[in-house]
Amino acid sequence: MSITIHSDSKYKQYENLLLEKDQIQKEANQYQGLYLHHFGEKIVTLYRLKVECIRLKKKISLFQFQINQNQGIDIHKINYILKHEMTSYNNYLEQLLNDVKNCKKLKYSSDYEIKRSKQLYRRLAKQIHPDVNPLTDKTPELMDLWNQITIAYQANDTKELSELDVLVQRILQDLHCYARSIDIPNIDEKILQLKEEIQEYIQNEPYTYKFILMDEDKIYQKDIELKKEIQSYKDYQNKLNDVISKLLEDQEVFQTCQMN
């Protein structure tokens, strides 16, 4: 099988933009991990408080609804409703806890590992990136290897990438895919789309976390900001609990008056 690659500058531009996008995605993931490593515990505490305040506000709303309907407060019914309404928040909290836990296990790569993994990835991406080589989508073995390559690249696992490189070359040889050159349909549109995607990545979180992580003063400021926000939500939580206590007291007084 022979695939022909256009040697014109547009193809080269398209290929380079794909590699740039992958590199930026990788950096964004790394910044996300480092950000959670620095601030993860406070972020979890803050989110947990936010979730609790949401739960308390919902609880107050349900209390008031039952009171306005001249019903007694049915705690069991309210707790049942809240359990279901809070599921998505609790699921996200669990995911956040796992992310913070995993970031603590981050392995820091040497300069050599970062440079070498980038070299190996660029070589392999030029050969079997699904957006460059249509054969990858059509060949389960290649697609499986490509998925393993992207995982190894994220981890700067040079040993794994080197082994995958050998397997890729063997499969390409078995498929008689020696020369590559591919006609990319609508290449101008795809180039424009890649440029827009790259800008979207570098202008938003988690990529923009780099500007905090690279500045000790900003790290300190972020830490103070999170502490203040945590205290603010603790105060808010106390106020909501006071409202609930008052509603329960008023309801008990009302029921006592009715009995008398």
Stockholm file with secondary structure:
# STOCKHOLM 1.0

chainA/1-260         MSITIHSDSKYKQYENLLLEKDQIQKEANQYQGLYLHHFGEKIVTLYRLKVECIRLKKKISLFQFQINQNQGIDIHKINYILKHEMTSYNNYLEQLLNDVKNCKKLKYSSDYEIKRSKQLYRRLAKQIHPDVNPLTDKTPELMDLWNQITIAYQANDTKELSELDVLVQRILQDLHCYARSIDIPNIDEKILQLKEEIQEYIQNEPYTYKFILMDEDKIYQKDIELKKEIQSYKDYQNKLNDVISKLLEDQEVFQTCQMN
#=GR chainA/1-260 SS CCCBCCCSHHHHHHHHHHHHHHHHHHHHHHHHHHHHHHHHHHHHHHHHHHHHHHHHHHHHHHHHHHHHTTCCCCHHHHHHHHHHHTHHHHHHHHHHHHHHHHHTTCCCCCHHHHHHHHHHHHHHHHHHCTTTCHHHHHCHHHHHHHHHHHHHHHTTCHHHHHHHHHHHHHHHHHTTCCSCBCCCTTHHHHHHHHHHHHHHHHTSTTGGGHHHHTCHHHHHHHHHHHHHHHHHHHHHHHHHHHHHHHHHHHHHHHHHHHHC
#=GC SS_cons         CCCBCCCSHHHHHHHHHHHHHHHHHHHHHHHHHHHHHHHHHHHHHHHHHHHHHHHHHHHHHHHHHHHHTTCCCCHHHHHHHHHHHTHHHHHHHHHHHHHHHHHTTCCCCCHHHHHHHHHHHHHHHHHHCTTTCHHHHHCHHHHHHHHHHHHHHHTTCHHHHHHHHHHHHHHHHHTTCCSCBCCCTTHHHHHHHHHHHHHHHHTSTTGGGHHHHTCHHHHHHHHHHHHHHHHHHHHHHHHHHHHHHHHHHHHHHHHHHHHC
//
